[in-house]
């Protein structure tokens, strides 16, 4: 949102107020800027976690700058495709994708590419991300993506704090020959989704038609030094592009995703939030 699109009102002399769509509240510019500034220092002060919904707000950054407040680091991934990480192609903000990735996804939906052949691109599938909501409660979110890194950055761009973990304990069911999640008491977990938010319910016995929550890749957290060493030791660095690409690791700071790239001289890693 651009500055000129903000509609201000004078409710108190010497202050400007506007309607915040995210909080569904009326704020003055100082309070807005203060919330944004505090959201940038959650690592130093955990009490500021309650301002997480203001972390990526461009209006908050405008007001924080206006009042001389610390805006913190910018989102280093801003303007990059959430799927491939490229910045050199036209970017579609509503989809968080570049035009190339958007076209490949459209081909999957049609079932054919521009030449009429079956597309080789893998279609998006649901991926889970362990999050901390604005109210401080832990939750799970589902995203239709092609890789875990894309799911992580999309959750981060929604203002959610990232955390590590899995919904339960992965258990092999010999009778049905499948993996399923179980809690610490051995109860099977069912997955219930509502608008992208996922809940896991423990049951002692499955009823007819009920399917256990499928086992997926857990949300992993690691600092950039660990990710770099893992990439080098595993040889995965050889497949990295020369632009910043998202890895499958969330940063322990909770605010960003670890990116990696390979240049002609070195392999580098960084967090999209804390650098």
N, C-alpha and C positions, 0 to 999 in steps of 0.2 A: 504494500500500500504506500502510495506517495504522500508526502506531507500535505499537498493541497487537497487531498481527498478527506482529510480529517476535518470533521465539523466541530468547531469549538463553541462553547457557551460560557458566559461569565455568570456563575452562580454566587461566587464570593468575590468581593472587590480585590483586585490584584492577582487573581488566579484565573486560569483557563481550564475548563472541564470539557470532557468528551466522553462518548459512549464506547467502552471497551467491549468488543464483540467476544473476545476470548473469555473474559471473566463475567460477561453480562452485567457490567456495573458501570457506574459513572465515576471517573477518576479525574483528578487534576494532573497536570503535566508533571509536577514534582513527584507525586506518588507513583505515577507510571514509570518515570525514569528511575526512581529509587528501587522499585520492584525488579526492573531489568538489571540494574547494577548489582543488586544482591544475588540475583540468579546466577551471575557469573562467578561468584565466590563461594559456591557450595562446597568445594573441596576444602577450603579453609574453615568454613563455618557450616557444619551439617544442619544447623537450624534454618539455613536459607534454602533447604530443599523444598520448602513450601512454595517457593517462587519459581519452580521449575517450568511452569507453563509460560513464563515470561522470557525464558532464556533466548529463544530465537526470534522474538518479536521485533520487527524492524521499526515499528512505531515507538516501542520502548527504547530502542537504541537512539532514535532521534531525540526523544525527550531527555534521556540520560546525558547525551552530548550537549544539549541545550542548557542544562543546569550544571555542566562541568563535572559530571559523575564519571566514575570508572566504568567503561563499557565492557571491559574484559576482551579476550581474544575473539576475533571473528570466526565464523564457521569456515574452516579451510576447505570444506567440500562444496561450499555454496556455488551454484551454477554448474556443477558437474553432474553427469548422468549417474543415477543411483545404481545402475546395473553394470556399466562398463567403466565408469569413472571419467570418461572423456569430456573435454571442454571445448573441443574444436568444431563440434557440430551444433546445429540449431537445437536449442534446449526447450522442452515442453514443460513448463513449471507445474501445470495441473497434474501431470503424470510423473514428474520427477525423472523423466527419461530424455535421452537425446533422440533425434529423429530416426536414426538408424535402428536403435533398439525398439522404438515404437513401431516401426515398419515391420521388423522381424516378428514382433508379437502379433501384429495385425495379420500377418501371413499364417501364423499358427491358428488364429481364430477362423480364418477363411478355409484353412486346410490346403492351401496352395500358395506358391510364390508368384512373382510377376511372370514367370515362364510357364505357369500352370503345373509345375511339379510339386511334389510333397516337400514342405519346408524341412530343412535339416536342423533348424533352431529348436531347442528344447522348450516346450510350453511352460508357463509359470505354474508352480505348485505351492500349496500352503506351507509356510514355514513359521515356526513359533519363536518369539523373542521374550525373554524374561525382562520385565520392566518394573519401574517404580512410578506410580501415578502421581499426579500433582498433589493429592491429599496424603501422600506418604505410604499408601497401601501398595503391597506387592501384587503384581498381576502378570498375566500372559497375554500377548497380542499375536494375532495371526495375520500374515501378509502373503498375497499371491505374488511370488517372486521366482527368479531362476537360480538364486544362490543365497547363502546365509548372510553374506556381506550386504546385499541389497536390503534384506529384511532389517538388519541392524541400523543402517543409515536412515531408512524410512521411519523407523521408530524414533530415532534421535531427532529427526527433522519435525516430528510431531510434538517435540518438547518433552518426551518421555526419558526418564533416566534409565540407563541400561544396567543390568546386574547379571551375574552368572547363575548357572544352575539348570536342573531338569525338573519336570513336574513330579517325578517319582523315581522309583527304582526300576530299572529295566529288568524284566523277568521273562525267561523262556518258558512258554506254556507247551509242554510236551504233547498234551492231548490234542490241541488244535494246531500245533506246530507253528507258533508265531510268538513274536516278542510283544509284551504289553507292559504298561506301567502299573506298579503296585506301591502302596504306601508302606510305612514302617511296620504296620500290623498285618501286612500281607493281603490287604484288600485291593481288588482291582479298581483302577481309576477310569471313569467315564469322562469324555471330553464334551463340554457344552459351549457352543460359540454364539455370541450375540453381538452383531455389529463389529466384528473384528476382535472383541475382547473374549478371552477363553477362560473358562472355569473348569476345574477338575474335581469330580465328585467321587468319593470312595464308596464302593458297594461290596457287600459280602458275597452276593450271588447275582449273576447276570440273568436278566429276564430274556424271554424270547425276543429276538430282533436287536438286542443291545450289543454293541461292538466296543471292545476296550479301546482306550485312547492309544493311537499308534505311536510307536517309539520313533522320535525324530532326533536330529542333531541338537544337543544341548547348547544353550547360550554360553559361550566361553569368553572369559576375560583374561587379558594378559597385557603387560606393558610392552612398549615398542621394542625394548631391548630383547625381551624374550622372543617376540615374533620374528625379529630380524635373525636371531640365532637359529630359530626353528626353520626359517626359510632357507638359510644357508646350509645347515646340516642335512636337511631333507632333500636338498636340490630343487625345491619348488621355486627358488628365486630365478631359475633359468627361464621359466614360463612367464615371468612378470613383464608387463609392457613398460615403455619409457615414460608413461604418464602415471599419475597417482591412481592406483586401483584399490578397491576395498577388499580387505581380508575378512576372514570369518571370526575375527576377534574384536570384542568390545574393549575399550580402555577401562582400567580400574577406576578412573576418575568418574565414570558413569555418564559423562556428557558427550562422548564421541566414539568413533570407530577407528581402528588402526588401519592406515593405508600403507601401501608399499609400492615401490617402483624400482626398476633396474636401468641405470644409465650405462654409458660406455666405461665408466670408471668405478662405479660403486652401486651397492644396493642400499636403499634408504627406507626407513619407516617413520611414520608420524601419526599423531592422534588428530582427528578433525576438530577437536575441541581445545585441548591443551597444548597442541603443537608437537 
